[in-house]
Every structure is written in C-alpha cells, then in structure tokens.
Amino acid sequence: MLPKLSLLDELKKGGFEASLMTTYNAYLPFYEEVVLRRLVNAGVRHNVLMMDAQQYAVSLASHPPRLAGRHYTLVPLKVPGAFHPKLIFLAGKHKGLVLVGSHNMTLAGFGFNRELTNVVRIEGGQDSAGIALAQDVWEEVDHWLARFTQGVPGHAREMVLKVRELAPWLQGMAASSSEVGLLAGRPGAPPLWDQFLSSVEGPVSQVAIAGAFFDRQLRFVDQVNEDLAPQTFAVAVDPRTVEIPPAARSLTNVALVNANQLGADEKEEPSARYLHAKGIMVRTEGGEVVFASGSANPSAPAWLASEKVGNVELMIVRRGTDAEAAAQALGLTEIPALPLLSEDDWADIAANVRSENESPPHHRVGLAVVEDDQVSFDAGLLEGHLQPTFSLCNADGVFIDVSGNLVRGDHFAVISFPPSALAQAAVLEVRNRGELVLRLLLHHARVIEEQARTGTQRRFREALASLASDSPNIEAVLDYVHKIVTAKDGSKMPGALRHGEKTAGADDNTAIPETLAIDVSQIKRHKSRSRLLHSGDLTYLLDALIFGLRLPEEKVAEGADHLGRSEEEQIGAEDDEESVTLRTRAQQQDELLRVCHEKVRTIVSRMIAQLDAFSSGTESLASVTMRLLAVLAVLRELRRCDGRVQWVEKGKTTVLLEQRLRLLEGIMLTLFERSRHEADASLLNLYPLGEEFEDSHDVARLKGLILWLAWDCGLTLDLQKPFNEDREALQRRLKRNAMVLALAQMVRTDELVIDEARESIGSLTVSELDWLLDIQKLAEQCATLRADTMKLQPGDGAEPGDIAFHRKRENWDLRVVASNDGHWVYLIRLGKDVQPRVFKSDLLAVARLNEQSVG
C-alpha cells in the first residue's frame, strides 16, 4: 500500500501564500472551521473555494457559510452536468502543491472515506514536469471561469486568478512528463475517455475499474468493453454503498467483484469506511500499464461528455513503470483476484437507495460584490421582478434594519446601503411582493483584495502609510519605484494586458466594472475604459497611489511648531528642557529629507534615461508610460507630505524644484513630438497603439499627472514680450509656450484627465485650480479655431508666438511659430537638440493669442 496521506497535514506545511480548492459539494462549516483555519495558521492568506452551483444553493439554504466573502472567496460554477473536480492547489513564491483526487470538501472526504488522491509537489522553478502539470490545471481553470461563471461578478473571478499570480514559477515554458499527465473533462472538450485512450497502445489484456456511482444504462462500462475488448475486465465495488443498476449482473465479459477490502487498513477488514475512490487501470498485452485516478466516476456523464452536456472532471493519468507501481500499491492490480459479488452482495446493492441530495431552494442564488456603500450584481438575476425590495442579513441570518436604493444598468445592478450596515452584512435577500426570489452571498471586494496581496505589496502599503507618520519609510517606497523604473523588460511587466488580448473569464458582451463605486446612470454617457494593467505589484502600486488609497492628511495649523503647537500655545512655553530633543528631531528630519532628495534624484535620472531610450527607439511608449505613471504618482504623494506631516518642516520640500523641472522637461521634449515618421505614436497621437491603449484609464491618469507636474513647476503661457528681449530669451519663452500648447492639446475634452489633474492640484491648494481652467480654455479655443481654418490669418503673416494650423491635415499637431521669412515658416519642435520644423507659408494658417483670449 502507498503511505496514507492526511490532507490536513499537507495543509499545515509552510511556504504557501494562496490556495484554490474545487469540490462538487461542501460542508462549508467544515471548510471554515477546520480547513481554512489550518490554511491561515500555516500562513496561507488568500483562499478560494469553487463548487457546483446547485450544491452551492443547497449549502446556502442548509448550512450557510459564515466567513465566505470576507475570509475567502466562494465561487459557484454552473455546468450542463455537474462541476465535479476535486482539486487542491497551493501556491507559494518558490513552491507549489497540486492534489487531484476523489475527495469532496466534507469531513468524510478529508478523513473518513476511502479516497484516492494524487500529490504533485513542486519545488522551485526547475521542476519542469510538475510546473507543466500545474499549467495544464490552470488552463482548465481559465476555461471554467470563461464558460461556467455566468452571473458571477468579475471581481470574484479576478480573485481566483490572483492565486496563480502568487505562484511566479508558473510563468514561462515547461516540458511535460511522458509518464504523468492531466486528463480534463468538460462539455466542449474531447471526452475524458478519448483522452485516456490516447495513452493506450496495442491490444489490451486486462482492465480494472473501481468506483461508487455508475450511470443507469452502464454506457461507460459498455464503451470500455467495446473499445478495448480486454481479455479480462473486472469492476470493483463495495456492495454496501455502490450505486449500480441491476442490469450489471448480465454484463458480458465483465466480472463484478467485492471491494470492501480495497484501500482498507489491516485492522479494518472488511472496511467500514465508504469507498469513494475512482480509478481505472489498463494493462496491454505488451505488459505496459496505464492508470488514471481522480474525480470521475465510472459513468457516462463523467467520461463521455458531449459538446453541450457532461461533467467537469479532473484525473491524473500515469503511464509505464510509474503507473504499474502506483496501481499495485493501491491494490488495483489485485482487483481481478477479488471475490465475485455474492447473492447477499447483490441484495445489499438492491437495498442501496440513492441518497438524494437536499433539493435546491426555489429562489435563485448567486454572488454580489460589496464596495464602499454599494452592492453590485448581475442584473439578469432580477429578470421578471418589477418591484423588488432588498434587505441585508448578517452571518447569523439576522436581518439588518436598512433599505437599499436600486439603480439598474444594462449588465449589472447597483444598490446603495449605509456603509455601517454593509460592514456587518453577509447576505443580500431580494423579495418580489413579499416572496423571496433571490439570495446573494456578499463578496466584500476590498477585504478579499487585502488578503490577496503579495509580501512585496503589503510591505509597500505599510511603507506608503508611514509617510504620514513620524517615522516615514522613505527608502522602501522609493526603492520599490526605482525597481519598476529600472526593470529590464518593460513590455513584460507583471499584469500587462497587450492590445487585442482579453482577460480570462471576460464575457464579450458584458462589461465588468473596474470599480463598483460608480453612478450607473452615467454608463452610456462615458466611453468604456479599460485598464492596461490588471494584476501584479506594479498594478497595486498604481492603485495605491492613484485609485483612492489616499494617505491620511495630517493637517498642521498655520504657525505650528515642531510639536504641532499653535502660536497661542507657544506663548510662555518652557522649551529649554526640550531643546536637545528638538535638535535631535530636527537632525532626524534633515536626514530624512536628505535621503528623500537623494532617492528622488536617482529615480528622476533613471526615468529620464528611460525617456531617452524611448526617443532612441529601444523602449516602447507602452512600457515607458507605465513606468512614468508610477514615478509621477509617488512624487505627487511625496509632495502631499509637504507642510502636512511632522517630518517636513514648513518651507521645505520632499521633491526639489530642480528635480521636478528636470523630469517635466524630459517628458515634454520626449513624449509630445513624433519622429519624422507620422505613424509614430506620441501623447498627442496614441492611435498607432490601438484604441484600448488610447482610451485606457492608465493613460488618462498619466496625462492628468503630467498636468499636475507642469502646474507644480510653474509652467504658464507667457504672451507678453519683455522689453529688450533677446533672441535666446525669446526662444526659451516660445518653447515654454509650445509646452503649454502641447498640454492643452493633450487634454482636449477628456473629463478623466481633467478630474485627475483637478484632484492632484486641488489636494494641495484649491486656489491654484485657475491654472487648470486656463489650460482648458486654451484647449477649447484651439478646437474652435481648428474647426474653421479659413477664418484664420494667412501663414505669410505669421509672427513668433502665433499658433500654426495646417490647412490640409485634420489631425495635425498645432505648433508655436518660431520665425517667418515670408516664404517659409519655422515652428517650435519639442525635442532635445532638434531643429525647427519648416513649412511653406501657404500651407499654414495662424492665430494670434492674447492674455484676454486665454485668461
């Protein structure tokens, strides 16, 4: 016999950060109180359980979960058959564990039944065969999410995929083993039986099958007999528990044997434990053994799934010496020698009545996502219910006395509740005219997300939060950003979504909201925007810095001293005894700022080097864009500390002006000017990179942050020509005006860009928002003038500082006139050490701006 395996003991071993488990049915209190507790105690923070949708409905009605949606993600899968795989996948940074077997998520499945489970341990990135099998498992998970999760919120699907992200060794190519492989059955895939047959070569001498459930027509047994025509064919069953039709007695060339000793301990003969193991062994006339075990019962729904109907199953198939050793150790090679079923055995079988599972409730069930003060779920679940009412329940089933307001969308519905009520809610119940029609388990998005953070992400979040404390961890924050900026291959940064790809599980016709904190009534008014990044450490950094995870602002009163005392409180204060402490604190603050300035200088230098690499063609705009977004986001967060936290004295700054100016100039002279090839992309023309990139959230946020940096550097449109302005000073002024004009064209009418800039600038000082309004006015004026160039002045009358329009090119970037010799007009080009662009004057029209027109 193979050594007995304790699944719970396997779960206690350390080195894992996430788990994914699948089951047909589940006793959820057992999972929560035993399995989940073992996982958490072993350091496994992010946990996912997937189960059959019908059994999910039964569980919610009979033994509802208490911790689902907060401490783990519970996902139902609706299959035209049964979702039946039994999988445990543990993910760690350097190791993994894959278990494929017959065990359900029940106390019996984990401890009492006679179960059969395959264990694949993966140690490091060199275990090619184990990694290949794990990759095959995840290919199936992707299929499940894509095909069988209708109505499941996108966030829950993302949390399933998060498990894979916590196993970096899954990336890359891996060579599979010729002796061990995965068999995966599902509707639409090749039947499990066809997959198994591909491993069998030559005439068959022996077949042995063990299982607990057979289809009523014995189609699978007949198929095996027909396809393999074995010399001996034995089917092992436990007569006290097996469910097999009486017609099995008359099967031709099939011996049914008593397996009440199969898998039993020496002291329990015959075994009193339920035989739930499933397996099939084939021996060819050449002596080769093929052995498969896992979740599939010897039934047609499991092994003979069609294009439209069948179970989802997982099996491990073994070939050659490994297969024979495993089959022999498990006792399958001895099945033909077991005693035939007696008349008493057949009497026991006849008395076995199928233990009908509890009937699912009449109302619908599903998942809803909670974020802030809103609950979101698939609007299709409300179909046919015109006047629904909504109520919340806690984990004990006690109603919470609040009411919600519904907003229907095309694909999802959003209900607003008080945040205090949602904080304690576990279930949303929907009634139509008093009758319960829908019960939704609440999936608390932000709580689950925090559990899914990598160690790096958690350390970054802690360091980021420390910026508002007296002991900021500046080095950790800036070192992390530095690693992103200096990544060798920006095109392969974690989580990057390339143009044309789709995330697994995304419905072509259903837009999953990026965040649930939205006004559904605005859906049709705004263009749908995607995220360029969907996962990974870089995504988390950007989310932490940009999408609402703001640091608490510690406001310091005007005239406050190092201790935060107001001017009144300082009067008459005895500070002599504290002078040494104050000097020490001042020294610490000076050291913090010195480190901050040094790190910022390095990051800015590295970012400028990346911009230069883009300019020379060795880096893509896509990779530079994401890096720049991270850098600007962290610089803005540092600037928010100025004058608001104790470690930055009034009058001092975390980011020196010279570094802000260096970065701004690097951006303006690199990303706004296309090369000689008009098809090249720039921030003014992103069309060559595709609509998904051009209209993404991330690019819009980047534009808003560039506006913030320009404001923070004091960049303004200067139309007043100083007295005695020399040529060099004129060109500097015109170059700055050209930068402002480029920013205005970048803005156009994009509300998200404006919102990001407004929030960034307004978070420092509301009074400075006039600068942003001037940029918007310039953008609107340029759009108006571009619409009718016939009303503009001719190009031969152009003067330095005018804005030039091309008469024949619609999407031509507007430029500032540098000079005019009557026949040729020279235009400012935003680039490093580049010559002006030259056009014949008759191709251009110009507009002359003044302070009143844009102020």
Secondary structure, 3 states (H helix, E strand, C coil): CCCCCCHHHHHHCCCCCEEEEEECCECHHHHHHHHHHHHHHCCCCEEEEEEEHHHHHHHHHHCCCCCECCCEEEEEECCCCCECCCEEEEECCCEEEEEEECCCECHHHHHHCECCEEEEEEECCCCHHHHHHHHHHHHHHHHHHHHCCCCCCHHHHHHHHHHHHCCHHHCCCCCCCCCEEEEEECCCCCCHHHHHHCCCCCCEEEEEEECCECCCCCHHHHHHHHHHCCCEEEEEECCCCCECCHHHHHCCCCEEEECCCCCCCCCCCCCCCCECCCEEEEEECCCCEEEEEECCCCCHHHHCCCCCCCCEEEEEEEEHHHHHHHHHHHCHHHHHHCCECCHHHHHHHHHCCCCCCCCCCCCEEEEEEEECCEEEEEHHHHCCCCCEEEEEECCCCCEECCCCEEEECCCEEEEECCHHHHHHCCEEEEEECCEEEEEEEEEEHHHHHHHCCCHHHHHHHHHHHHCCCCCCCHHHHHHHHHHHHCCCCHHHCCCECCCCCCCCCCCCCCCCCCCCCCCHHHCCCCCCCCCCECCCHHHHHHHHHHCCCCCCCCCCCCCCCCCCCCHHHHCCCCCHHHHHHHHHHHHHHHHHHHHHHHHHHHHHHHHHHHHHHHHHCCCCHHHHHHHHHHHHHHHHHHHHHCCCCCCCCCCCCCCCHHHHHHHHHHHHCCCCCCCCCCCCCECCECHHHCHHHHCCHHHHHHHHHHHHHHHHCCCCCCCCCCCCCCHHHHHHHHHHHHHHHHHHHHHCCCHHHHHHHHHHHHCCCHHHHHHHHHHHHHHHHHHHHHHCHHHCEEHHHCCCCCEEEECCCCCCCCEEEEEECCCEEEECCCCCCCCCEEEEHHHEEEECCCHHHHC
